[in-house]
Amino acid sequence: MNYCKARSLSDFFQKASEAKGLIRPLAGGADIMYRLKKRYLLSDKLTLIDINGLDELKGIAERGNELEIGSAATLSALEEFLKDRDEYSLLRTALRETACPQIRSQGTLGGHVAGCLPNSHLFPVLMLHGAEAEILESAEEKSIPVEDLFRGPYHNRLKSGELVMSLTIPRKDFQWEYYWGEGSRKQFSLPPFVLAMAIDGEGNRFIAGGGPNVLPTHFRVLESAPSRFGGSRTTLLNLVKEEVSAQEKRKNRLTDYQKTLLFRFTCEMAEMEARL
C-alpha cells in the first residue's frame, strides 16, 4: 500500500494520475480502515491520497434554500452546524444515530457517502431531501443524485481518480417526518432496516429506506399511491405487497421483519396524513 499527501486539489489529481492500481482519497479514514480490516479493500496496489490538508473540502454553509457541505467535513461538525436548524431536523436525527460520537468526530460525510453502506443511517434522509453530490475529475465537474452513487453494497460508481467535492442538500417543507434506524446495539451496530418518511406542505409523500439486503431506495409505489392510501388498512396492506413485489424485481428482497416495519410505519403515516 502506498501513501501520499495532497497539498492542493491540482496536486491530488496529479498524484492520482501518476498512481498505479486502486486509488482512494483518505480523510477521516473510518470507512477505509473498516474496509481494509474486512478485506473489502486489499492493500496490495492500493494508493491512499491524504486530503486532510485541503481546507476547501471542509466547509459547511447555508446558501439560500440549500446546504453545501464539503466532503471532508466531519459528521460531528455537520451535527453541530444543524443543532439550531429545525428545517433539517430529519437529517440531524439520522446523524445522531450514525455510529458513536468518537467515530462521528473522525468520519467525514464524503467518506460515508462514497462508502455506499446499504444500511447507512444517512442515505434515506439524503434521498428524501433530494441531495446531490458534486464530483470532480481533474477540471471536469458534474453533479449527480446521491442515490445514483450506488453500484452495489459497499461499491460506488466513482471512477478511479474522481473525488466527491461536496454535497448539496436542498431544504424541504416537511409538515410531518419520521425516522427509524435502530440496531441491536443502538449507535454501535448497523441497523437491520433504515426508514425515512415525510409529507411536505403540498401533501407529497417521501418514503425511502435501506438495509443489509436492500440498497437505499425510494418506495415509489407507496409514494405515488392515491390520497390517504385508499382509506383502509386492507388497501394499505395490498399497496405494501405491491411495493415489496416491485422491490424484488430490482433484486431488493425485504425480510419479513423489514416488511412488517414498512407496513407498521406506513400505517402511522396514513393516520398522520388524514390529520394534516
HUPE-V314406 format. One record per residue. N is the residue number from 1. RES is the residue in one small letter. PHI is phi in degrees with one decimal (999 if undefined). Layout:
[[N,RES,PHI] [N,RES,PHI]]
//
This chain:
[[1,m,999] [2,n,-106.2] [3,y,-133.8] [4,c,-150.0] [5,k,-115.0] [6,a,-83.7] [7,r,-91.1] [8,s,-160.2] [9,l,-63.3] [10,s,-63.3] [11,d,-67.5] [12,f,-58.6] [13,f,-70.0] [14,q,-66.5] [15,k,-65.0] [16,a,-64.4] [17,s,-70.0] [18,e,-88.3] [19,a,-72.7] [20,k,-109.9] [21,g,83.1] [22,l,-78.2] [23,i,-117.9] [24,r,-137.2] [25,p,-68.2] [26,l,-122.9] [27,a,-121.2] [28,g,-70.8] [29,g,87.3] [30,a,-60.7] [31,d,-71.6] [32,i,-60.1] [33,m,-64.7] [34,y,-62.6] [35,r,-67.7] [36,l,-65.4] [37,k,-63.2] [38,k,-83.8] [39,r,64.4] [40,y,-72.1] [41,l,-118.1] [42,l,-103.5] [43,s,-67.8] [44,d,-63.8] [45,k,62.8] [46,l,-104.5] [47,t,-116.1] [48,l,-99.2] [49,i,-110.2] [50,d,-71.3] [51,i,-113.2] [52,n,-62.1] [53,g,-84.2] [54,l,-93.2] [55,d,-63.1] [56,e,-66.9] [57,l,-97.9] [58,k,-108.5] [59,g,-73.7] [60,i,-132.6] [61,a,-144.7] [62,e,-105.3] [63,r,-119.1] [64,g,63.4] [65,n,-101.5] [66,e,-136.8] [67,l,-97.5] [68,e,-119.3] [69,i,-122.6] [70,g,-64.8] [71,s,-65.3] [72,a,-92.7] [73,a,-69.2] [74,t,-77.2] [75,l,-63.8] [76,s,-69.5] [77,a,-64.5] [78,l,-67.7] [79,e,-59.9] [80,e,-65.5] [81,f,-62.8] [82,l,-91.7] [83,k,-60.8] [84,d,-112.0] [85,r,-110.2] [86,d,-67.8] [87,e,-69.7] [88,y,-118.7] [89,s,-65.0] [90,l,-65.1] [91,l,-65.8] [92,r,-61.8] [93,t,-61.9] [94,a,-63.6] [95,l,-62.4] [96,r,-64.2] [97,e,-84.8] [98,t,-79.8] [99,a,53.3] [100,c,-131.2] [101,p,-54.2] [102,q,-64.0] [103,i,-71.6] [104,r,-64.2] [105,s,-74.1] [106,q,-105.5] [107,g,-71.2] [108,t,-107.9] [109,l,-65.5] [110,g,-62.4] [111,g,-65.5] [112,h,-64.6] [113,v,-68.6] [114,a,-67.7] [115,g,-69.7] [116,c,52.8] [117,l,-70.2] [118,p,-65.0] [119,n,-108.1] [120,s,-61.6] [121,h,-65.9] [122,l,-88.0] [123,f,-56.5] [124,p,-58.7] [125,v,-68.5] [126,l,-60.2] [127,m,-67.4] [128,l,-62.3] [129,h,-80.4] [130,g,71.5] [131,a,-66.2] [132,e,-127.3] [133,a,-102.5] [134,e,-92.3] [135,i,-108.6] [136,l,-122.0] [137,e,-128.4] [138,s,55.7] [139,a,-99.0] [140,e,-98.4] [141,e,-117.3] [142,k,-143.1] [143,s,-123.3] [144,i,-135.2] [145,p,-57.9] [146,v,-54.9] [147,e,-64.0] [148,d,-77.3] [149,l,-68.9] [150,f,-73.5] [151,r,-103.5] [152,g,176.3] [153,p,-56.0] [154,y,66.7] [155,h,-129.8] [156,n,-103.1] [157,r,-96.3] [158,l,-68.8] [159,k,-82.1] [160,s,-59.2] [161,g,94.6] [162,e,-80.3] [163,l,-133.0] [164,v,-74.4] [165,m,-81.7] [166,s,-162.0] [167,l,-121.1] [168,t,-110.6] [169,i,-121.2] [170,p,-66.7] [171,r,-77.4] [172,k,-120.7] [173,d,-90.1] [174,f,-83.4] [175,q,-87.4] [176,w,-147.4] [177,e,-149.7] [178,y,-149.7] [179,y,-136.6] [180,w,-133.0] [181,g,-166.3] [182,e,-91.8] [183,g,-105.9] [184,s,-67.3] [185,r,-125.2] [186,k,-53.2] [187,q,73.2] [188,f,-120.8] [189,s,-134.3] [190,l,-73.6] [191,p,-74.0] [192,p,-74.4] [193,f,-162.6] [194,v,-122.0] [195,l,-137.6] [196,a,-122.0] [197,m,-137.9] [198,a,-159.6] [199,i,-127.5] [200,d,-91.0] [201,g,-64.9] [202,e,-98.1] [203,g,85.8] [204,n,-75.5] [205,r,-95.9] [206,f,-134.2] [207,i,-137.2] [208,a,-142.4] [209,g,-160.4] [210,g,-165.0] [211,g,-167.1] [212,p,-54.8] [213,n,-110.8] [214,v,-129.1] [215,l,-62.1] [216,p,-49.5] [217,t,-149.0] [218,h,-79.4] [219,f,-90.8] [220,r,-67.3] [221,v,-61.2] [222,l,-71.3] [223,e,-63.1] [224,s,-100.8] [225,a,-65.5] [226,p,-55.7] [227,s,-51.2] [228,r,60.1] [229,f,57.1] [230,g,84.7] [231,g,87.7] [232,s,-139.7] [233,r,-68.7] [234,t,-63.7] [235,t,-62.4] [236,l,-64.7] [237,l,-61.5] [238,n,-64.8] [239,l,-65.9] [240,v,-63.6] [241,k,-62.2] [242,e,-65.3] [243,e,-64.4] [244,v,-59.7] [245,s,-63.6] [246,a,-64.0] [247,q,-68.9] [248,e,-63.0] [249,k,-64.8] [250,r,-92.1] [251,k,67.9] [252,n,-98.8] [253,r,-102.7] [254,l,-73.3] [255,t,-74.6] [256,d,-59.9] [257,y,-62.5] [258,q,-66.3] [259,k,-62.4] [260,t,-63.3] [261,l,-64.5] [262,l,-61.3] [263,f,-66.8] [264,r,-58.5] [265,f,-78.8] [266,t,-69.9] [267,c,-62.3] [268,e,-64.3] [269,m,-63.9] [270,a,-64.3] [271,e,-64.3] [272,m,-67.2] [273,e,-59.6] [274,a,-68.6] [275,r,-88.1] [276,l,-75.2]]
//
